[in-house]
């Protein structure tokens, strides 16, 4: 068996290969990040064996072109959990000194020792992209998540800017990023301009936006005629420009997100596991696509649910020594997966009574909102994992019956 350590950089990779005894077979090899470099890497491996099953390849991240290249050729690639590299280096150098070639050796040798020891395998995760369909879903879902995060950032920036020079606007619209709000802000970007409108002009604007609520027109007009804070002209000119820039970027971003949403819906409908996740409380097409990104379709990849709970960061970390015991927040996890489960936990509160009861129970124990959601997300993962493993859709009657049996079994008769 050969163990390959790859330390990646922007334009090149450093390579070290050790055998099953830890003897270094290849070291101090640098390959470029181009087709010739990838062919050079493949040539190095095939000099040792033509069988991809005789290799285990380690790297710090699964999101790299060399990983796609090797996985598509049938090689087993293992990625480190975030933050693990620093502790692995200390096994070999207490000084903390590091360089790319040394890191490649550390990755190769740690892969050799840790994947052979069940107690240490937790710092590694096998890279499995799943089927071509799941692979595409995962890529679309991750990019969609990034675009939504950018929209949230721009929304917060717009609200912050409006509070500085146009605070009354926050009271005009509950959602400052809805289409009507953005159109109004573009047309009337400051209070002085908007306050010149007559009631008929306000009504005409809302009519153009297909908003036919007289009460809304009256409320907005009355607010425009009321007293407002005096804002320096220089501040208005500066912040108005920034607000309009945010509006333009938001409009472009919103139009780009919609095709992603539609594409995710199409892909989920194509996947056989799509209906399993869609049956779960609080799950629509986008969330179902994100869950498919987490679980994939290789049911041999995860032996038990706690592997997924660790990757998504829903379970805490426990330290124990003698009478000392502390439980704290898990930071080393996939942040994309963590966001998925937190959002699912939040959306389930409105549609599943048992989820709301579970959440309120943790809040009553003094847990914060975020902590209670993580606990609920941890429970969701256990249920979803069982559904996914058994290829069964969600049935609340079965879930509640099992919960009741569990509570009865815990009672003393």
MARMAR-707686 format. One record per residue: residue in one letter; x, y, z of N, C-alpha, C in turn; residue number from 1. Coordinates in steps of 0.02 Angstrom, whole numbers. Layout:
N
res,n.X,n.Y,n.Z,ca.X,ca.Y,ca.Z,c.X,c.Y,c.Z,n
A,X,Y,Z,X,Y,Z,X,Y,Z,NUM
...
//
This chain:
413
res,n.X,n.Y,n.Z,ca.X,ca.Y,ca.Z,c.X,c.Y,c.Z,n
X,42,-59,0,0,0,0,44,62,0,1
X,26,111,-40,64,174,-44,20,231,-19,2
X,51,275,19,16,333,48,47,396,19,3
X,5,437,-11,27,496,-47,4,558,-10,4
X,51,602,5,34,666,35,42,722,-15,5
X,-10,762,-23,-8,819,-70,-19,883,-31,6
X,29,928,-34,20,995,-6,7,1042,-64,7
X,-50,1075,-63,-70,1116,-120,-55,1190,-109,8
X,-43,1223,-164,-34,1296,-165,-72,1322,-225,9
X,-66,1386,-238,-105,1416,-291,-87,1390,-360,10
X,-21,1381,-373,1,1363,-440,40,1297,-442,11
X,48,1263,-384,88,1201,-386,68,1156,-328,12
X,92,1093,-331,81,1044,-277,148,1013,-258,13
X,157,1000,-194,215,963,-170,193,893,-151,14
X,235,845,-169,215,775,-165,264,733,-125,15
X,238,691,-80,278,641,-45,240,575,-44,16
X,275,520,-56,245,453,-54,283,409,-5,17
X,247,377,40,277,328,86,243,261,77,18
X,278,206,95,247,140,90,215,121,156,19
X,192,58,162,155,37,221,198,35,284,20
X,265,35,276,309,35,334,328,106,356,21
X,311,155,315,330,224,330,392,246,293,22
X,423,201,254,483,220,216,464,267,160,23
X,504,319,151,490,369,100,510,342,32,24
X,463,339,-14,475,314,-82,491,373,-128,25
X,452,426,-121,460,485,-164,453,547,-120,26
X,498,595,-128,492,657,-90,524,714,-129,27
X,513,775,-106,540,835,-138,522,840,-212,28
X,460,820,-226,435,824,-295,383,880,-298,29
X,391,925,-345,344,980,-355,315,975,-425,30
X,249,976,-429,215,974,-495,174,1037,-503,31
X,168,1059,-564,131,1120,-578,57,1106,-586,32
X,17,1158,-574,-56,1152,-580,-76,1166,-652,33
X,-61,1116,-694,-80,1120,-765,-84,1049,-792,34
X,-109,1039,-853,-115,971,-879,-51,931,-877,35
X,6,963,-893,70,927,-891,86,905,-820,36
X,72,947,-771,85,930,-702,42,872,-679,37
X,-21,872,-698,-65,817,-679,-42,751,-711,38
X,-19,754,-773,7,694,-805,71,671,-771,39
X,111,718,-747,172,700,-710,154,664,-645,40
X,102,688,-610,79,656,-549,55,585,-564,41
X,16,577,-616,-10,511,-634,47,464,-652,42
X,97,490,-687,155,449,-705,192,425,-643,43
X,200,469,-593,233,451,-530,197,393,-496,44
X,131,397,-496,92,344,-463,96,279,-501,45
X,93,282,-568,92,221,-608,160,187,-611,46
X,213,225,-595,279,192,-589,279,142,-532,47
X,239,156,-481,235,111,-423,184,57,-433,48
X,126,73,-461,74,24,-473,22,51,-521,49
X,-3,7,-564,-58,27,-608,-126,21,-575,50
X,-127,-7,-514,-190,-18,-479,-205,40,-431,51
X,-257,80,-446,-273,136,-401,-291,114,-330,52
X,-312,50,-322,-331,26,-256,-272,19,-209,53
X,-211,22,-235,-152,16,-193,-128,83,-165,54
X,-169,135,-176,-150,202,-154,-203,232,-108,55
X,-179,269,-58,-221,315,-21,-188,383,-26,56
X,-227,432,-47,-200,498,-61,-231,548,-12,57
X,-188,586,22,-212,635,71,-200,706,48,58
X,-246,750,66,-241,821,49,-280,860,102,59
X,-267,924,108,-300,963,160,-372,982,143,60
X,-388,986,79,-455,1008,60,-482,963,4,61
X,-548,949,5,-576,910,-51,-594,954,-111,62
X,-592,1020,-102,-613,1066,-155,-552,1089,-194,63
X,-528,1045,-237,-469,1061,-277,-472,1019,-340,64
X,-447,1048,-395,-451,1013,-459,-412,947,-459,65
X,-358,944,-421,-320,882,-420,-360,826,-387,66
X,-404,844,-340,-447,794,-309,-496,766,-360,67
X,-529,810,-397,-575,787,-450,-539,742,-500,68
X,-478,762,-518,-439,723,-567,-425,653,-541,69
X,-405,646,-479,-387,581,-451,-448,538,-436,70
X,-501,568,-409,-562,530,-394,-592,502,-458,71
X,-592,541,-511,-620,518,-575,-581,459,-604,72
X,-517,453,-584,-476,397,-608,-480,337,-561,73
X,-519,342,-507,-529,285,-463,-484,283,-402,74
X,-446,336,-389,-402,337,-330,-441,358,-268,75
X,-423,329,-211,-454,346,-148,-420,407,-119,76
X,-458,461,-111,-431,524,-86,-462,538,-18,77
X,-419,559,29,-442,575,97,-425,648,111,78
X,-471,683,141,-461,754,157,-460,763,233,79
X,-419,809,255,-414,824,326,-472,868,349,80
X,-494,858,411,-542,904,440,-508,971,451,81
X,-545,1026,447,-515,1093,457,-479,1099,524,82
X,-420,1128,522,-383,1141,583,-340,1083,607,83
X,-342,1026,572,-305,966,595,-231,969,579,84
X,-213,1005,527,-144,1004,503,-95,1030,556,85
X,-115,1081,592,-70,1110,642,-52,1059,696,86
X,-101,1020,719,-87,970,771,-47,912,743,87
X,-58,895,679,-20,840,649,54,857,643,88
X,70,920,627,140,940,622,177,930,687,89
X,143,940,743,176,935,808,198,864,825,90
X,171,815,790,195,746,800,268,739,777,91
X,287,779,727,352,769,695,402,825,712,92
X,376,885,728,421,940,746,390,980,803,93
X,422,979,860,396,1017,916,409,1091,909,94
X,456,1109,865,474,1179,856,420,1219,820,95
X,376,1185,783,325,1220,744,349,1242,676,96
X,411,1229,659,437,1247,592,399,1208,538,97
X,390,1240,481,351,1207,428,374,1231,359,98
X,363,1189,310,372,1207,240,328,1159,200,99
X,321,1173,136,274,1135,95,294,1061,88,100
X,359,1048,79,381,979,72,371,940,137,101
X,384,973,193,373,940,258,299,925,268,102
X,256,972,249,184,961,256,161,902,214,103
X,189,895,154,171,838,112,189,772,145,104
X,248,770,178,268,710,214,222,696,273,105
X,205,749,311,160,741,368,93,712,347,106
X,66,738,293,2,714,268,6,640,249,107
X,60,622,213,67,552,191,75,505,250,108
X,118,522,297,130,476,353,71,474,402,109
X,39,531,414,-19,531,458,-77,492,427,110
X,-83,495,361,-134,455,327,-120,381,336,111
X,-56,363,333,-36,292,343,-55,267,412,112
X,-40,306,464,-51,283,532,-124,291,554,113
X,-155,346,534,-222,360,561,-277,320,529,114
X,-273,308,464,-327,270,433,-322,196,449,115
X,-266,175,478,-260,106,501,-284,98,573,116
X,-295,155,607,-315,154,678,-385,184,684,117
X,-435,143,702,-504,168,706,-512,225,756,118
X,-467,231,805,-472,284,855,-447,351,829,119
X,-412,351,772,-384,413,745,-416,433,679,120
X,-456,392,650,-482,405,583,-526,467,581,121
X,-546,494,638,-592,551,640,-561,615,609,122
X,-494,620,606,-465,680,576,-466,678,500,123
X,-486,621,472,-489,614,399,-560,599,378,124
X,-576,618,317,-640,598,288,-628,577,215,125
X,-655,520,197,-647,497,129,-686,542,81,126
X,-655,561,27,-688,604,-23,-730,560,-68,127
X,-795,572,-66,-842,534,-109,-891,583,-139,128
X,-885,597,-203,-929,645,-236,-997,617,-250,129
X,-1004,550,-247,-1068,519,-263,-1079,516,-338,130
X,-1142,507,-357,-1159,503,-428,-1148,571,-461,131
X,-1150,571,-527,-1142,633,-564,-1198,682,-547,132
X,-1258,656,-534,-1315,699,-517,-1304,732,-449,133
X,-1284,693,-400,-1271,721,-333,-1214,772,-336,134
X,-1164,756,-376,-1107,801,-383,-1130,869,-409,135
X,-1174,868,-459,-1199,930,-487,-1244,966,-437,136
X,-1286,929,-402,-1329,959,-351,-1287,994,-298,137
X,-1234,962,-275,-1191,990,-223,-1160,1056,-246,138
X,-1137,1058,-308,-1106,1119,-334,-1156,1175,-342,139
X,-1215,1160,-369,-1267,1212,-375,-1289,1236,-307,140
X,-1297,1189,-259,-1321,1208,-193,-1271,1252,-156,141
X,-1207,1236,-163,-1156,1276,-129,-1152,1347,-159,142
X,-1156,1352,-225,-1154,1418,-257,-1217,1458,-240,143
X,-1274,1424,-238,-1337,1458,-219,-1331,1484,-147,144
X,-1303,1444,-103,-1293,1465,-33,-1249,1527,-30,145
X,-1196,1529,-70,-1150,1586,-70,-1185,1649,-95,146
X,-1227,1642,-146,-1263,1699,-173,-1314,1726,-122,147
X,-1348,1681,-88,-1395,1702,-36,-1359,1738,20,148
X,-1301,1712,39,-1261,1745,91,-1240,1815,69,149
X,-1223,1822,5,-1205,1889,-22,-1265,1935,-21,150
X,-1324,1908,-35,-1385,1949,-33,-1399,1973,38,151
X,-1389,1929,87,-1399,1948,157,-1349,2004,176,152
X,-1287,1996,154,-1236,2047,169,-1255,2115,139,153
X,-1278,2114,77,-1298,2177,45,-1360,2207,78,154
X,-1406,2163,99,-1466,2187,133,-1448,2222,198,155
X,-1403,2191,236,-1381,2222,299,-1345,2288,286,156
X,-1305,2290,232,-1270,2352,215,-1319,2407,197,157
X,-1371,2389,158,-1422,2438,139,-1460,2465,199,158
X,-1480,2420,244,-1517,2442,303,-1473,2488,346,159
X,-1410,2469,353,-1364,2510,393,-1356,2579,362,160
X,-1350,2582,296,-1342,2646,261,-1405,2690,269,161
X,-1463,2659,261,-1526,2696,268,-1533,2725,338,162
X,-1513,2688,388,-1518,2713,457,-1475,2775,468,163
X,-1422,2783,427,-1377,2840,436,-1405,2904,407,164
X,-1442,2899,350,-1464,2961,318,-1539,2963,303,165
X,-1573,2907,307,-1644,2903,287,-1680,2854,334,166
X,-1677,2866,400,-1703,2816,447,-1778,2804,441,167
X,-1815,2853,415,-1887,2845,408,-1904,2789,358,168
X,-1858,2776,312,-1872,2726,259,-1882,2657,289,169
X,-1847,2641,343,-1854,2576,375,-1925,2564,398,170
X,-1962,2619,412,-2032,2613,434,-2080,2608,375,171
X,-2057,2628,316,-2101,2626,257,-2115,2554,236,172
X,-2063,2513,236,-2068,2444,211,-2040,2396,262,173
X,-2077,2343,277,-2053,2292,323,-1992,2257,293,174
X,-1995,2242,228,-1939,2211,193,-1911,2263,144,175
X,-1854,2291,160,-1826,2344,118,-1798,2317,52,176
X,-1795,2251,44,-1767,2222,-18,-1822,2193,-63,177
X,-1885,2202,-45,-1938,2179,-91,-1937,2223,-153,178
X,-1967,2199,-207,-1964,2234,-271,-1993,2305,-266,179
X,-2048,2313,-230,-2080,2379,-224,-2035,2427,-186,180
X,-2005,2402,-132,-1961,2445,-92,-1901,2469,-132,181
X,-1869,2423,-169,-1810,2442,-208,-1829,2492,-263,182
X,-1888,2482,-293,-1910,2529,-346,-1923,2598,-316,183
X,-1953,2600,-257,-1967,2665,-225,-1903,2701,-207,184
X,-1855,2663,-181,-1791,2693,-161,-1753,2720,-221,185
X,-1756,2684,-277,-1724,2709,-338,-1756,2774,-362,186
X,-1823,2777,-357,-1858,2836,-382,-1852,2896,-334,187
X,-1852,2881,-268,-1851,2934,-218,-1799,2915,-165,188
X,-1735,2928,-180,-1680,2903,-138,-1667,2941,-73,189
X,-1705,2994,-59,-1696,3029,5,-1764,3056,28,190
X,-1768,3075,91,-1832,3096,119,-1858,3159,87,191
X,-1815,3207,74,-1838,3271,45,-1871,3260,-22,192
X,-1843,3216,-63,-1872,3202,-129,-1940,3167,-121,193
X,-1943,3118,-77,-2005,3080,-67,-2060,3122,-36,194
X,-2041,3170,6,-2091,3210,42,-2127,3259,-5,195
X,-2102,3269,-65,-2135,3313,-114,-2193,3279,-149,196
X,-2200,3214,-140,-2252,3176,-174,-2321,3194,-147,197
X,-2370,3197,-192,-2440,3204,-170,-2468,3134,-157,198
X,-2527,3134,-125,-2559,3069,-112,-2573,3032,-177,199
X,-2594,3069,-228,-2609,3037,-293,-2546,3007,-325,200
X,-2490,3042,-317,-2428,3015,-346,-2405,2952,-309,201
X,-2414,2952,-243,-2397,2891,-205,-2442,2833,-227,202
X,-2507,2847,-236,-2553,2795,-258,-2535,2771,-328,203
X,-2515,2817,-371,-2497,2798,-440,-2435,2753,-440,204
X,-2387,2769,-396,-2327,2728,-391,-2344,2656,-372,205
X,-2385,2649,-320,-2403,2582,-297,-2446,2546,-349,206
X,-2485,2582,-387,-2525,2551,-440,-2479,2521,-493,207
X,-2426,2558,-510,-2377,2532,-559,-2343,2469,-533,208
X,-2336,2463,-467,-2305,2405,-437,-2355,2349,-423,209
X,-2418,2359,-447,-2472,2310,-436,-2485,2299,-361,210
X,-2483,2354,-324,-2494,2352,-252,-2557,2394,-239,211
X,-2613,2361,-228,-2677,2396,-224,-2705,2392,-152,212
X,-2670,2425,-106,-2693,2428,-37,-2696,2501,-16,213
X,-2755,2530,-15,-2762,2601,3,-2732,2618,71,214
X,-2736,2571,119,-2710,2585,185,-2634,2594,183,215
X,-2600,2556,140,-2528,2562,133,-2510,2631,104,216
X,-2548,2652,54,-2536,2718,24,-2545,2773,75,217
X,-2599,2768,113,-2613,2820,163,-2559,2822,218,218
X,-2539,2763,241,-2488,2760,294,-2422,2791,270,219
X,-2402,2774,208,-2339,2800,182,-2343,2876,173,220
X,-2399,2899,146,-2406,2971,134,-2405,3010,200,221
X,-2439,2982,251,-2441,3016,316,-2371,3020,347,222
X,-2332,2967,338,-2263,2968,365,-2220,3019,329,223
X,-2232,3026,264,-2193,3075,225,-2209,3147,244,224
X,-2270,3158,268,-2290,3225,288,-2273,3242,360,225
X,-2250,3192,398,-2233,3202,468,-2164,3233,476,226
X,-2146,3247,538,-2081,3275,553,-2027,3222,542,227
X,-1968,3245,524,-1913,3198,514,-1848,3230,539,228
X,-1799,3187,550,-1735,3210,575,-1698,3251,522,229
X,-1667,3305,544,-1628,3346,497,-1560,3313,486,230
X,-1545,3299,424,-1483,3264,406,-1439,3311,365,231
X,-1374,3316,380,-1330,3360,340,-1330,3342,266,232
X,-1327,3392,224,-1330,3381,152,-1273,3337,127,233
X,-1213,3347,154,-1156,3306,133,-1167,3233,148,234
X,-1197,3219,206,-1211,3150,225,-1263,3119,178,235
X,-1313,3158,160,-1365,3133,114,-1334,3116,47,236
X,-1294,3161,20,-1264,3149,-46,-1220,3086,-46,237
X,-1181,3078,6,-1134,3021,9,-1171,2955,19,238
X,-1215,2953,69,-1248,2890,85,-1302,2871,34,239
X,-1330,2922,2,-1379,2908,-51,-1345,2870,-108,240
X,-1285,2890,-125,-1248,2856,-178,-1234,2783,-159,241
X,-1215,2771,-97,-1202,2703,-74,-1265,2661,-74,242
X,-1320,2691,-51,-1384,2654,-49,-1405,2632,-119,243
X,-1399,2677,-168,-1418,2660,-236,-1372,2607,-266,244
X,-1308,2609,-246,-1261,2557,-268,-1283,2489,-240,245
X,-1303,2488,-177,-1328,2425,-147,-1390,2400,-183,246
X,-1435,2447,-201,-1497,2428,-236,-1481,2396,-303,247
X,-1435,2426,-341,-1417,2398,-407,-1388,2328,-400,248
X,-1345,2318,-351,-1315,2253,-342,-1365,2202,-317,249
X,-1412,2224,-275,-1464,2179,-250,-1510,2156,-307,250
X,-1529,2203,-350,-1573,2186,-406,-1539,2135,-452,251
X,-1475,2145,-465,-1438,2098,-508,-1433,2030,-474,252
X,-1420,2031,-410,-1411,1968,-373,-1476,1929,-368,253
X,-1531,1964,-354,-1596,1930,-349,-1614,1897,-415,254
X,-1599,1931,-471,-1614,1901,-536,-1570,1841,-551,255
X,-1510,1838,-521,-1465,1782,-532,-1484,1722,-487,256
X,-1511,1736,-429,-1527,1681,-382,-1585,1639,-408,257
X,-1633,1670,-441,-1693,1634,-464,-1676,1575,-510,258
X,-1631,1582,-560,-1614,1524,-602,-1582,1468,-561,259
X,-1543,1486,-509,-1513,1434,-466,-1569,1395,-430,260
X,-1618,1432,-405,-1673,1400,-369,-1711,1352,-416,261
X,-1724,1375,-477,-1760,1334,-525,-1720,1272,-545,262
X,-1655,1281,-554,-1613,1224,-573,-1609,1172,-516,263
X,-1605,1195,-454,-1604,1149,-398,-1669,1109,-394,264
X,-1725,1141,-408,-1789,1106,-408,-1789,1051,-461,265
X,-1764,1066,-520,-1761,1016,-574,-1717,957,-555,266
X,-1660,971,-524,-1613,918,-506,-1641,874,-450,267
X,-1674,905,-401,-1703,866,-346,-1757,819,-372,268
X,-1797,843,-420,-1850,801,-448,-1821,742,-487,269
X,-1760,749,-512,-1729,694,-549,-1699,641,-504,270
X,-1681,661,-443,-1646,614,-398,-1695,569,-361,271
X,-1682,504,-357,-1729,458,-322,-1737,473,-248,272
X,-1687,504,-217,-1693,521,-145,-1726,588,-133,273
X,-1742,624,-187,-1771,690,-180,-1836,689,-140,274
X,-1880,641,-155,-1944,637,-121,-1937,619,-48,275
X,-1884,582,-31,-1872,565,40,-1862,629,80,276
X,-1819,673,56,-1804,735,93,-1862,785,88,277
X,-1897,787,31,-1953,833,24,-2010,816,71,278
X,-2014,753,94,-2068,733,139,-2057,757,210,279
X,-1997,784,225,-1980,803,293,-2008,872,310,280
X,-2031,883,372,-2060,949,391,-2010,1006,381,281
X,-2033,1059,349,-1991,1118,340,-1944,1115,281,282
X,-1950,1062,240,-1904,1054,183,-1940,1069,117,283
X,-1914,1118,80,-1936,1131,12,-1879,1111,-35,284
X,-1883,1130,-98,-1835,1105,-147,-1764,1126,-133,285
X,-1753,1189,-114,-1685,1212,-102,-1654,1174,-43,286
X,-1692,1167,11,-1667,1130,69,-1656,1056,52,287
X,-1701,1027,13,-1692,957,-8,-1628,949,-48,288
X,-1613,997,-91,-1550,994,-129,-1490,999,-83,289
X,-1494,1042,-33,-1439,1049,15,-1430,986,56,290
X,-1485,953,74,-1480,890,111,-1449,835,68,291
X,-1466,835,4,-1434,787,-42,-1359,801,-47,292
X,-1340,865,-42,-1269,882,-43,-1234,854,19,293
X,-1268,854,76,-1238,826,137,-1234,751,134,294
X,-1290,718,119,-1294,646,124,-1265,610,63,295
X,-1273,639,4,-1251,604,-56,-1296,544,-70,296
X,-1270,497,-108,-1309,436,-121,-1269,372,-110,297
X,-1211,378,-79,-1172,319,-60,-1188,301,13,298
X,-1231,253,22,-1254,236,90,-1203,196,130,299
X,-1146,180,100,-1092,147,136,-1042,198,164,300
X,-1051,261,146,-1002,312,164,-1003,326,239,301
X,-1063,326,269,-1069,341,341,-1096,280,377,302
X,-1056,256,424,-1077,197,463,-1130,214,514,303
X,-1125,273,543,-1174,294,594,-1184,369,590,304
X,-1237,392,622,-1257,462,615,-1208,509,648,305
X,-1172,488,699,-1128,536,734,-1071,561,689,306
X,-1055,523,636,-1006,549,588,-1033,612,554,307
X,-1096,609,535,-1128,667,503,-1138,724,553,308
X,-1155,706,614,-1166,757,665,-1101,796,679,309
X,-1044,761,676,-980,795,684,-964,839,625,310
X,-978,815,564,-962,854,504,-1005,917,499,311
X,-1067,913,523,-1112,970,518,-1107,1016,579,312
X,-1071,995,631,-1062,1037,689,-1122,1042,734,313
X,-1170,995,729,-1229,999,772,-1217,969,841,314
X,-1167,926,847,-1152,897,913,-1093,934,944,315
X,-1092,941,1010,-1038,978,1044,-975,935,1052,316
X,-923,967,1078,-861,933,1094,-857,926,1170,317
X,-838,867,1194,-834,854,1266,-762,840,1286,318
X,-739,874,1338,-674,861,1368,-684,834,1439,319
X,-652,777,1454,-658,747,1520,-589,726,1545,320
X,-577,740,1608,-515,718,1641,-528,716,1716,321
X,-530,655,1743,-545,648,1814,-615,673,1828,322
X,-622,719,1875,-686,749,1891,-702,809,1847,323
X,-654,828,1804,-664,886,1761,-702,865,1699,324
X,-752,904,1681,-792,890,1620,-819,956,1593,325
X,-806,968,1530,-830,1029,1498,-856,1012,1428,326
X,-911,1044,1409,-940,1034,1343,-941,1103,1309,327
X,-915,1105,1248,-912,1170,1214,-929,1163,1140,328
X,-939,1220,1109,-960,1226,1039,-909,1194,992,329
X,-933,1156,943,-890,1124,893,-876,1173,836,330
X,-813,1193,830,-795,1241,778,-768,1206,715,331
X,-736,1149,723,-708,1113,666,-763,1073,632,332
X,-792,1101,581,-846,1067,544,-852,1100,476,333
X,-897,1073,435,-911,1103,370,-963,1159,381,334
X,-942,1222,372,-986,1279,387,-1048,1280,342,335
X,-1040,1258,281,-1097,1254,235,-1149,1205,262,336
X,-1126,1147,285,-1171,1097,313,-1203,1122,378,337
X,-1164,1158,419,-1192,1185,481,-1250,1233,466,338
X,-1240,1278,416,-1292,1325,399,-1356,1290,375,339
X,-1347,1236,337,-1405,1199,311,-1447,1173,369,340
X,-1415,1141,418,-1452,1111,473,-1482,1164,519,341
X,-1447,1220,529,-1475,1273,571,-1538,1302,538,342
X,-1536,1312,472,-1594,1340,438,-1652,1290,437,343
X,-1636,1226,430,-1689,1175,432,-1722,1174,501,344
X,-1681,1177,553,-1708,1177,621,-1755,1237,631,345
X,-1735,1295,606,-1776,1355,614,-1842,1349,576,346
X,-1839,1325,514,-1900,1320,473,-1948,1267,499,347
X,-1921,1215,532,-1965,1162,558,-2006,1184,618,348
X,-1987,1239,651,-2024,1263,710,-2096,1281,692,349
X,-2107,1304,630,-2173,1327,610,-2218,1270,585,350
X,-2189,1214,567,-2229,1161,534,-2232,1096,573,351
X,-2190,1088,625,-2190,1027,664,-2197,1045,738,352
X,-2254,1025,767,-2267,1042,837,-2214,1013,884,353
X,-2192,951,869,-2143,919,913,-2076,956,910,354
X,-2060,984,852,-1997,1022,846,-2001,1085,890,355
X,-2059,1119,889,-2067,1179,930,-2064,1162,1004,356
X,-2094,1106,1024,-2091,1084,1094,-2020,1070,1115,357
X,-1983,1036,1071,-1913,1019,1086,-1872,1083,1094,358
X,-1883,1130,1049,-1847,1194,1051,-1863,1232,1116,359
X,-1927,1237,1132,-1947,1274,1192,-1920,1241,1256,360
X,-1915,1175,1256,-1887,1139,1313,-1815,1161,1325,361
X,-1775,1166,1272,-1705,1187,1280,-1700,1261,1298,362
X,-1746,1302,1273,-1745,1373,1292,-1761,1380,1366,363
X,-1808,1338,1390,-1826,1341,1461,-1768,1320,1506,364
X,-1722,1280,1478,-1664,1259,1517,-1609,1312,1518,365
X,-1622,1368,1486,-1574,1423,1486,-1529,1426,1425,366
X,-1541,1384,1376,-1500,1385,1316,-1519,1444,1271,367
X,-1470,1470,1235,-1483,1524,1189,-1522,1499,1128,368
X,-1548,1546,1089,-1585,1527,1029,-1542,1483,982,369
X,-1480,1505,971,-1436,1467,926,-1420,1398,953,370
X,-1409,1393,1019,-1394,1329,1051,-1454,1282,1045,371
X,-1513,1307,1057,-1573,1265,1052,-1584,1241,981,372
X,-1569,1284,931,-1575,1263,862,-1525,1208,845,373
X,-1464,1213,871,-1414,1161,858,-1437,1094,888,374
X,-1466,1096,948,-1491,1034,978,-1547,1005,935,375
X,-1591,1048,910,-1645,1024,866,-1617,998,801,376
X,-1566,1031,773,-1535,1008,711,-1502,940,721,377
X,-1474,928,780,-1444,863,796,-1497,808,794,378
X,-1556,823,821,-1611,775,819,-1635,765,747,379
X,-1641,818,709,-1661,812,639,-1614,765,601,380
X,-1549,771,613,-1501,729,578,-1512,655,593,381
X,-1528,639,656,-1540,569,675,-1600,541,636,382
X,-1653,582,631,-1713,559,595,-1699,553,521,383
X,-1668,605,493,-1652,605,421,-1605,548,403,384
X,-1557,534,446,-1509,480,432,-1546,413,428,385
X,-1592,400,474,-1631,338,472,-1673,334,409,386
X,-1705,389,391,-1745,390,329,-1702,376,268,387
X,-1644,409,266,-1599,401,209,-1572,330,204,388
X,-1550,302,260,-1523,234,261,-1575,183,238,389
X,-1638,192,262,-1691,144,248,-1731,160,185,390
X,-1715,217,153,-1750,239,93,-1826,246,106,391
X,-1844,277,161,-1914,286,179,-1930,360,187,392
X,-1990,380,169,-2012,449,178,-2033,461,250,393
X,-2039,523,268,-2057,542,336,-2130,526,350,394
X,-2142,495,407,-2211,481,431,-2213,503,503,395
X,-2249,557,516,-2251,584,584,-2282,536,634,396
X,-2331,496,612,-2362,448,657,-2312,396,682,397
X,-2269,373,637,-2217,325,657,-2168,358,704,398
X,-2149,420,689,-2101,455,732,-2128,465,802,399
X,-2191,489,807,-2220,502,872,-2232,437,911,400
X,-2250,383,875,-2260,319,909,-2194,294,938,401
X,-2140,300,901,-2074,278,926,-2052,321,985,402
X,-2067,385,982,-2050,430,1037,-2089,412,1100,403
X,-2153,395,1091,-2194,375,1149,-2168,310,1180,404
X,-2150,263,1137,-2122,199,1163,-2058,210,1201,405
X,-2017,257,1175,-1954,272,1209,-1966,302,1278,406
X,-2015,348,1283,-2030,379,1347,-2059,328,1397,407
X,-2101,282,1372,-2129,231,1416,-2075,185,1441,408
X,-2027,167,1397,-1973,121,1416,-1929,151,1472,409
X,-1925,218,1474,-1882,250,1524,-1916,255,1592,410
X,-1981,245,1595,-2017,250,1658,-2006,187,1700,411
X,-2008,195,1765,-2002,139,1811,-2072,117,1834,412
X,-2088,54,1823,-2154,27,1844,-2146,-14,1907,413
//
